[in-house]
Amino acid sequence: MGKIIAGAGLNGTITELDISQNNMTAESSENLYLLIVSLKTLIKLNVSGNDLGNTSAEAISRGLSHYRCSLQHLTMSETGVTNKGFSFLFREGIGANKTLKHLTADQNSLDQTTNFRPIRLAFERSRSMEYLSLQSCMLRDAVGIPLAQSLQTNRFLTHINLSHNHLGD
């Protein structure tokens, strides 16, 4: 993947990159960070279906918070990210990012033990996020209160997909 990043960085015109289902693992973390910050024209990235885990979520967060990040759409469904990775992603990445409008993180493992305070704070500070999808993330009712609290101050989020979770439990 390093050679792709080097070539893409020299290209300067790539706006969309789909690297889903490529058997990438946490070892690709630093490359994902470099990809996000070196491709100034990249606005859409799909890393779904790779076993990236929390280490990669942290690398993506660092990329999102970098001043050179221009990413607007991030799809990271079925990436093996759990509570720890999402907490970091929302706290460090989305809360500091000024360009990301669309996040799809379906079929990952956010469960009732998740600390939703970082998520709430990220959405309270976010001035760009319009779309959030956390479909089939094993969410329980505990997500409702922090999400509702963040929506009281966030006037930008217009679409939320929480389908196929356990919110009535």
Order of alpha helices (4+ residues) and beta strands (2+ residues): alpha-beta-alpha-beta-alpha-beta-alpha-beta-alpha-beta-alpha-beta
